[in-house]
């Protein structure tokens, strides 16, 4: 139920950290426990608990928003009917309910980012990794993304949010770890860090 921020400049190690935690990059030393499961020893159990919204858009532009979500929902093990129902709920949450049948190739950059976020929610994760989800996003989409993240937190989801924008971390995060050169150089609440 916390939004935890990883704040730092480009190249600080934020994305690398998320890739290790989400089991897509081998850990060279140590381990990470998510929901009591070791990323090293039980990556399948970890993957069942997490959702990942990468920096790069992971969409099929020729498919509709709905079809993109249904495709990824089916990959999560949902039936077609479950995937359609879940996709419609998530697209409404993100303010895209009027565009569900439109091809993603026709969407603005901000709308594509919202669909990217929606895909990461299809498996109903307990822990959501958001890797700079507002890069290149218009103010309206940015607000939709912020409101969605806050709503997910209020419903009990835990979010790890990376950004290099201090104002985003300040608005959203309960605690922030400031990273530089692969190391955490400070960790506290936004209020205490500013003080």
Secondary structure, DSSP 8 states (H G I E B T S, - for coil): --EEEEE--TTSSHHHHHHHHTTSS--SSS--EETTEETTT-HHHHHHHEEEE-SS----TTSBHHHHHHHHHHHTT--HHHHHHHHHHHHHHTT-GGGTTSBGGGS-HHHHHHHHHHHHTTT--SEEEEESTTTT--HHHHHHHHHHHHHHHHTT-EEEEEES-HHHHHHH-SEEEEEETTEEEEEE-HHHHH-
